[in-house]
Every structure is written in C-alpha cells, then in structure tokens.
Amino acid sequence: MYLSGFRWMAALPLLLLGMARADAPVVITPARATEAVSTDPDDPAVWVHPTDPARSLILGTNKTAAPDGALVVFGLDGKTRQTIAGLDRPNNVDVEYGLSVGGKPVDIAVVTERRQTRLRVFAIAPDGSGLSDISSPEGLKVFVGEKGEEAAPMGIALYKRPSDGAVFAIVSRKEGPREGYLHQYRLLDDGSGRVKAEKVRAFGRFSGEGEIEAVAVDDQLGYIYYADEESGIRKYHADPDHPDAKQELAVFGQEGFSRQREGIALYARPDGTGYIVCTDQIDDGSVYRIYRREGEPGKPHDHSRMVKAVQGGADSTDGIEVVSASLGAEFPAGLLVAMNSKPKNFLIFRWEDVAQTGEPKLKK
C-alpha cells in the first residue's frame, strides 16, 4: 500500500558511480535485525505511527501450522512487542489505514491464513499499543469453490481507493489458472463492528511456471504489481471498476534474475515518482532489484530498465516491505525490511544506505 500524510525525504539513486555495471549489486549493511520468530518467517509489513513515527511497528508472519503460527509485532528496535499465536499457517500480511469499522476509521493488518483458506483482520490501536482480531465470526473465506492448493491463500496487498475510501484485499494463492489467478475482495463492516470480505473480481495472468505469491499496491497511482515467480513482474489497475481493469499494463523484470522473483514493495513519493523493489531470492545473499515507479518519460508503464540492485546478506528472502516516510532520527528517509530465512528473523535497512551511491541525491 501507499502511505501519505507524512514528511517525505530521500531519493533512490538511479546509476552507480564509477564504472560498475548497473546490474552489479551494491552491498549494504542492515541497521539491525529483529528478534527471531520460533519457526519460519515469511512476510513483513510496517505500520507508521500517526504522531510519533519512531514508535512505528514492523509486523511479520511466523509461517507454520497452529498453534505456533503467529503474527509477530516488533518495534523499530527489533524487539518483540506482541505475538498473536494460534494462526494456521499465516503466509503474508499487509497494512492499511482508515477502514471504516463501527462508524470510525481503523488502521488494520490483514493476514492470509493458508490452512483455513481465509483472511484474518486485526485492528491496530491508534497509539500502537497492540493489535486485536476484528474478523467477522462468519470468517473471511477466499477462493470459495476452489479445491486443494488453488484454494490456499498466500500473498496479500491492501488497496484504499482514493475516490471513496473503499478498502480492498488482493490475494494470491499457491496454485491457480493461467487467467484469474488473483482474487480481489472488498473489506466491509459486517454490521457488528467486525470485518467481512466480499469478492469483486478474479484477474491476473500467470505464466504457468512456479507460483504467484508477492503482491504490492500503489494506492496513490492505483496500480497492482505482482511477481510471476519464473516469468516477470506484472502490472494491473487496482480499482476493480476501472474501465481497463482486465488489461495487463506491463510485464517487466524478465531478465537479470538469478532465482525466483519474490517480495515486492514500493518507495512512493507524493509527486508520483519513486521505485518498485523486487526480491531476487538467493541463498545467503538475496538481491533487491529496483525499477522506476513512474516508468520512462512519456511511458508510464515502461518499467523495463533496472536502475539499481542492492544486496544485504539476507538468506533466501521471501517478503519485503519499503517505507518512504520518515520514521524518526534513526530512519529519517524510511527503510527496507527483508525476511531472513536461516536466522528466522527480519533485517532492517536504512534507506540512506540503499541510496548510498549514484543519482539523484538523497535530498530532492
């Protein structure tokens, strides 16, 4: 999702200095690591505190069966703040701001609960003091009518439509057809102050090789990006009512990857510029490949040119998250969070370190 309303800083470099090749990763060092989860980390999300960004939270999934499956909440210091256990293989998580629940806006985190073929919705306390389950007791079932792995949700990204504030969940699954691999659901108050989901469409092309897990949404510009793991990064309109909602707008990131395309996130500036970051899932040294959010001049859907790659020592990264808001004195230009498989934790990188070489300069 795209976050607005905070002090924005920083710019990602487009070219490396000197004679280095554009696809040669720049090595960066994490500012810190979170504490480990018990079994298997997968995907992070970040909630930005509305009045004190330094008290923002990192949410991460512990992807295993109940009772150990959990959503784990960390501070920016990497320390565990809360563990919500009892989830049945939670895969991915995303955050959105201001869903109308019980007549008031509520910030939410939504998790795909794979073994239960449903979503779980958690309200985030306005002061960041904790999360609480506000899922409808009827359950937010997804891929209804499908069987086996085609009913098993994995990736998720949340979209808030600027025109009316409607909030949607875009959900991927373990297996799916060549067309209609992803389903989109509107999240609504069920009438009792809890949240239900209503399917609005199936969409999305699939190469037929590997799977689709990672999904990211640009709220401001209204686009969905997802990783067709063995093929490329695909782009669609996020608004299900857009007249061209069925049209694939772009396929990029088809070259240069050593392994599977995994986590996707956006560094989004309010002027419409920024970057799309996608993981190249490499053992002991995943690479994060970076593309222009705004495309090329006069070609807003041309993201084919990779402008930079960075590598930070994370092992076999699945999910990532990027924040472009200032998060206090330690992360004034935002951050990148990456899943780190073998140590069972998440690495946190300062955006200044991602932008340590090249142009444009850090301050725009």
ZAVO-127960 format. One record per residue (C-alpha): x, y, z; residue in one letter. Coordinates in steps of 0.25 Angstrom, whole numbers. Last residue first. Example, Ala and Ser with C-alpha at 12.3 -4.5 7.8 and 13.67 -1.06 7.14 Angstrom:
# ZAVO-127960
<node <55,-4,29>,"S">
<node <49,-18,31>,"A">
//
This chain:
# ZAVO-127960
<node <62,64,-14>,"K">
<node <71,60,-3>,"K">
<node <77,47,-5>,"L">
<node <84,51,-18>,"K">
<node <78,46,-31>,"P">
<node <88,40,-34>,"E">
<node <98,30,-30>,"G">
<node <103,23,-17>,"T">
<node <98,22,-3>,"Q">
<node <83,21,-7>,"A">
<node <81,7,-1>,"V">
<node <89,12,11>,"D">
<node <80,25,13>,"E">
<node <68,16,12>,"W">
<node <73,10,26>,"R">
<node <72,-6,25>,"F">
<node <64,-15,35>,"I">
<node <67,-30,34>,"L">
<node <55,-39,38>,"F">
<node <57,-52,46>,"N">
<node <58,-67,45>,"K">
<node <73,-68,45>,"P">
<node <72,-77,33>,"K">
<node <61,-69,25>,"S">
<node <64,-54,26>,"N">
<node <51,-46,22>,"M">
<node <54,-32,18>,"A">
<node <51,-19,23>,"V">
<node <54,-6,15>,"L">
<node <54,7,22>,"L">
<node <50,22,22>,"G">
<node <58,35,20>,"A">
<node <59,39,34>,"P">
<node <61,25,39>,"F">
<node <69,26,52>,"E">
<node <64,40,56>,"A">
<node <49,37,53>,"G">
<node <42,29,43>,"L">
<node <42,38,31>,"S">
<node <32,33,21>,"A">
<node <37,25,9>,"S">
<node <34,11,15>,"V">
<node <39,-2,8>,"V">
<node <34,-16,11>,"E">
<node <40,-30,8>,"I">
<node <35,-44,7>,"G">
<node <42,-56,2>,"D">
<node <57,-55,5>,"T">
<node <66,-67,3>,"S">
<node <77,-62,13>,"D">
<node <79,-47,16>,"A">
<node <93,-42,13>,"G">
<node <89,-28,9>,"G">
<node <90,-28,-6>,"Q">
<node <85,-16,-15>,"V">
<node <81,-14,-29>,"A">
<node <80,-2,-37>,"K">
<node <73,5,-49>,"V">
<node <66,-7,-55>,"M">
<node <60,-3,-68>,"R">
<node <47,-10,-72>,"S">
<node <38,-1,-64>,"H">
<node <31,4,-77>,"D">
<node <16,6,-72>,"H">
<node <17,22,-70>,"P">
<node <23,23,-84>,"K">
<node <25,38,-87>,"G">
<node <38,39,-80>,"P">
<node <41,25,-74>,"E">
<node <33,18,-63>,"G">
<node <28,26,-51>,"E">
<node <31,15,-41>,"R">
<node <45,13,-47>,"R">
<node <51,0,-44>,"Y">
<node <60,-7,-33>,"I">
<node <65,-21,-32>,"R">
<node <67,-26,-17>,"Y">
<node <77,-37,-17>,"V">
<node <77,-49,-7>,"S">
<node <90,-53,-1>,"G">
<node <91,-66,7>,"D">
<node <82,-73,-3>,"D">
<node <77,-64,-14>,"I">
<node <62,-60,-15>,"Q">
<node <63,-48,-25>,"D">
<node <54,-39,-18>,"T">
<node <46,-27,-25>,"C">
<node <47,-12,-22>,"V">
<node <38,-2,-29>,"I">
<node <43,12,-28>,"Y">
<node <39,26,-27>,"G">
<node <31,37,-34>,"T">
<node <17,41,-33>,"G">
<node <19,54,-27>,"D">
<node <15,48,-13>,"P">
<node <27,39,-13>,"R">
<node <26,24,-13>,"A">
<node <37,14,-9>,"Y">
<node <29,2,-13>,"L">
<node <29,-13,-9>,"A">
<node <30,-27,-16>,"I">
<node <35,-40,-9>,"G">
<node <39,-51,-18>,"E">
<node <44,-53,-32>,"R">
<node <51,-66,-33>,"Q">
<node <66,-68,-35>,"R">
<node <77,-62,-43>,"S">
<node <69,-50,-48>,"F">
<node <75,-42,-59>,"G">
<node <63,-42,-69>,"E">
<node <48,-42,-68>,"Q">
<node <47,-31,-58>,"G">
<node <36,-25,-67>,"F">
<node <22,-28,-71>,"V">
<node <12,-17,-73>,"A">
<node <-2,-12,-73>,"L">
<node <-10,-25,-73>,"E">
<node <-24,-21,-77>,"Q">
<node <-36,-26,-68>,"K">
<node <-37,-13,-60>,"A">
<node <-38,-5,-73>,"D">
<node <-51,2,-70>,"P">
<node <-47,4,-55>,"H">
<node <-57,-3,-46>,"D">
<node <-48,-13,-40>,"P">
<node <-38,-1,-36>,"D">
<node <-24,-7,-35>,"A">
<node <-21,-5,-50>,"H">
<node <-11,-16,-54>,"Y">
<node <4,-19,-54>,"K">
<node <12,-32,-56>,"R">
<node <26,-35,-51>,"I">
<node <33,-46,-58>,"G">
<node <34,-60,-62>,"S">
<node <38,-71,-52>,"E">
<node <32,-64,-40>,"E">
<node <20,-57,-46>,"D">
<node <22,-46,-36>,"A">
<node <11,-36,-34>,"Y">
<node <9,-21,-36>,"Y">
<node <-5,-14,-34>,"I">
<node <-7,0,-39>,"Y">
<node <-15,12,-34>,"G">
<node <-6,24,-34>,"L">
<node <-8,27,-20>,"Q">
<node <-11,14,-14>,"D">
<node <1,7,-21>,"D">
<node <-1,-8,-18>,"V">
<node <8,-19,-15>,"A">
<node <7,-34,-18>,"V">
<node <17,-46,-15>,"A">
<node <12,-60,-16>,"E">
<node <10,-65,-30>,"I">
<node <14,-79,-34>,"E">
<node <25,-86,-42>,"G">
<node <22,-88,-57>,"E">
<node <8,-86,-63>,"G">
<node <12,-72,-68>,"S">
<node <0,-66,-60>,"F">
<node <-9,-54,-64>,"R">
<node <-17,-47,-53>,"G">
<node <-32,-45,-50>,"F">
<node <-43,-50,-42>,"A">
<node <-53,-40,-37>,"R">
<node <-62,-33,-26>,"V">
<node <-61,-44,-15>,"K">
<node <-68,-39,-2>,"E">
<node <-60,-39,11>,"A">
<node <-65,-37,25>,"K">
<node <-60,-28,37>,"V">
<node <-65,-26,51>,"R">
<node <-73,-15,57>,"G">
<node <-86,-23,57>,"S">
<node <-91,-18,43>,"G">
<node <-81,-27,35>,"D">
<node <-72,-15,33>,"D">
<node <-66,-16,20>,"L">
<node <-54,-21,13>,"L">
<node <-55,-22,-2>,"R">
<node <-49,-35,-8>,"Y">
<node <-40,-37,-20>,"Q">
<node <-36,-50,-26>,"H">
<node <-23,-54,-33>,"L">
<node <-20,-65,-42>,"Y">
<node <-31,-61,-52>,"G">
<node <-24,-65,-65>,"E">
<node <-14,-76,-66>,"R">
<node <-20,-84,-55>,"P">
<node <-16,-84,-40>,"G">
<node <-7,-91,-30>,"E">
<node <-2,-86,-16>,"K">
<node <-11,-74,-16>,"R">
<node <-11,-59,-18>,"S">
<node <-20,-49,-11>,"V">
<node <-23,-34,-14>,"I">
<node <-30,-28,-2>,"A">
<node <-39,-16,-4>,"F">
<node <-42,-3,4>,"V">
<node <-53,7,0>,"A">
<node <-48,21,3>,"G">
<node <-58,27,-7>,"D">
<node <-49,33,-19>,"S">
<node <-35,30,-13>,"P">
<node <-38,15,-13>,"R">
<node <-30,8,-2>,"K">
<node <-23,-4,-7>,"Y">
<node <-17,-16,2>,"L">
<node <-7,-26,-3>,"A">
<node <-7,-41,0>,"I">
<node <1,-53,-3>,"G">
<node <-2,-67,0>,"M">
<node <-17,-72,0>,"P">
<node <-19,-87,-2>,"A">
<node <-32,-90,-10>,"A">
<node <-24,-94,-23>,"E">
<node <-15,-102,-14>,"E">
<node <-26,-112,-11>,"G">
<node <-40,-108,-17>,"K">
<node <-47,-96,-22>,"E">
<node <-62,-93,-18>,"G">
<node <-58,-81,-9>,"V">
<node <-45,-75,-13>,"F">
<node <-45,-67,0>,"V">
<node <-53,-69,13>,"K">
<node <-54,-57,22>,"L">
<node <-60,-64,34>,"G">
<node <-74,-64,39>,"E">
<node <-69,-58,53>,"P">
<node <-65,-46,45>,"S">
<node <-50,-42,47>,"S">
<node <-47,-32,57>,"I">
<node <-35,-38,64>,"D">
<node <-27,-29,73>,"S">
<node <-14,-22,71>,"L">
<node <-6,-15,82>,"G">
<node <0,-2,88>,"S">
<node <2,5,74>,"G">
<node <-5,18,79>,"D">
<node <-16,17,70>,"P">
<node <-18,2,73>,"A">
<node <-16,-7,61>,"I">
<node <-29,-14,57>,"A">
<node <-26,-29,52>,"F">
<node <-33,-36,41>,"V">
<node <-31,-50,38>,"R">
<node <-33,-55,23>,"L">
<node <-37,-69,19>,"R">
<node <-34,-83,14>,"T">
<node <-32,-89,28>,"Q">
<node <-19,-95,24>,"R">
<node <-14,-82,18>,"R">
<node <-17,-71,28>,"E">
<node <-15,-59,19>,"T">
<node <-12,-47,29>,"V">
<node <-19,-34,29>,"V">
<node <-13,-22,38>,"A">
<node <-23,-11,40>,"I">
<node <-24,4,43>,"D">
<node <-38,8,48>,"V">
<node <-47,19,43>,"P">
<node <-60,21,51>,"K">
<node <-74,17,49>,"G">
<node <-73,3,55>,"G">
<node <-62,0,45>,"V">
<node <-58,10,33>,"S">
<node <-44,5,29>,"L">
<node <-34,17,32>,"G">
<node <-20,12,29>,"Y">
<node <-16,-1,22>,"E">
<node <-5,-11,26>,"V">
<node <-1,-24,19>,"D">
<node <2,-39,23>,"V">
<node <7,-51,17>,"N">
<node <6,-66,20>,"N">
<node <-1,-70,33>,"P">
<node <0,-85,35>,"R">
<node <-12,-87,44>,"D">
<node <-12,-75,53>,"L">
<node <-12,-79,68>,"G">
<node <-2,-68,72>,"A">
<node <-3,-53,73>,"I">
<node <11,-49,78>,"T">
<node <13,-35,83>,"Q">
<node <25,-25,85>,"R">
<node <37,-33,80>,"T">
<node <49,-25,80>,"K">
<node <55,-20,66>,"G">
<node <58,-6,71>,"D">
<node <47,-2,60>,"L">
<node <37,-9,69>,"G">
<node <33,-23,66>,"F">
<node <19,-30,65>,"V">
<node <18,-45,62>,"V">
<node <6,-51,54>,"L">
<node <6,-65,58>,"A">
<node <6,-80,54>,"G">
<node <10,-88,67>,"D">
<node <-4,-93,70>,"P">
<node <-6,-95,58>,"A">
<node <2,-98,46>,"A">
<node <15,-90,42>,"T">
<node <18,-77,35>,"K">
<node <22,-68,46>,"N">
<node <18,-55,40>,"T">
<node <24,-41,42>,"G">
<node <19,-28,46>,"L">
<node <28,-16,48>,"I">
<node <23,-5,57>,"L">
<node <24,11,57>,"S">
<node <29,17,70>,"R">
<node <39,26,63>,"A">
<node <28,31,55>,"P">
<node <22,39,66>,"D">
<node <8,45,63>,"T">
<node <2,35,53>,"P">
<node <10,23,56>,"H">
<node <14,16,43>,"V">
<node <10,2,42>,"W">
<node <20,-7,34>,"V">
<node <18,-20,27>,"A">
<node <27,-33,27>,"P">
<node <26,-46,20>,"D">
<node <31,-60,23>,"D">
<node <38,-64,36>,"P">
<node <38,-79,39>,"D">
<node <39,-86,53>,"T">
<node <40,-78,66>,"S">
<node <42,-64,61>,"V">
<node <55,-57,63>,"A">
<node <58,-44,69>,"E">
<node <58,-33,58>,"T">
<node <71,-30,51>,"A">
<node <79,-16,51>,"R">
<node <84,-5,43>,"A">
<node <86,-15,32>,"P">
<node <99,-14,23>,"T">
<node <99,-11,8>,"I">
<node <106,-17,-3>,"V">
<node <103,-10,-17>,"V">
<node <98,-21,-27>,"P">
<node <104,-21,-41>,"A">
<node <93,-19,-50>,"D">
<node <96,-5,-54>,"A">
<node <111,-9,-57>,"R">
<node <121,-2,-48>,"A">
<node <130,8,-56>,"M">
<node <129,19,-46>,"G">
<node <117,23,-38>,"L">
<node <104,14,-39>,"L">
<node <92,20,-46>,"L">
<node <78,23,-42>,"L">
<node <80,26,-27>,"P">
<node <67,26,-19>,"L">
<node <62,39,-13>,"A">
<node <60,44,1>,"A">
<node <50,51,9>,"M">
<node <35,51,11>,"W">
<node <29,57,24>,"R">
<node <16,49,26>,"F">
<node <2,50,20>,"G">
<node <3,39,10>,"S">
<node <5,24,11>,"L">
<node <4,15,-2>,"Y">
<node <0,0,0>,"M">
//
